[in-house]
Amino acid sequence: MKILTRITALLLLFACVASMPALAQSKDEATVKRLVDSKRFIFVAQTMFPMAGPSRNITSDYDMRITPDSVTTYLPYFGRAYAPVLPGEGGINFTSTKFDYGMRPGKKGGWDVEIQPRDTKDVRQLNLHVNKNGYATLQVTSGNRQAISYYGYLDEKR
């Protein structure tokens, strides 16, 4: 009976580990700085933190893509909306070609990136804090919705 219990426990442990998404490889500081300086990277969201309610793990491919001439976001949203949202316009989905991009060193290392899109209806500001290993936190400030934060990592432009 003990052997059967151990085998069942090992199989369950194997199933849990096999079903976990692959973790991002941490990057060296020079690579992360090059990505942030070049304005050519992808923020891959792994966890979202709404203002109200529990955090939620993100299981699908949601990201924010930065290039020197555009910002494209495809992110989920949970929270309170202060204005009606039309069907099909859920989430934080937009492409901006007119935006301000500011970067400065963070207080505890890493970098703080501030992006202000000027041609979107709702999103006013995107604050991205990137640590030296490439992990990052994104805070989205909106005019018609509660703010929301995401945790994830930077990846090279594909």
Summary of the structure (lengths in Angstrom):
residues: 158
radius of gyration: 18.5
end to end distance: 51.3
largest distance: 66.5
contacts: 423
relative contact order: 0.22
helix: 18%
strand: 44%
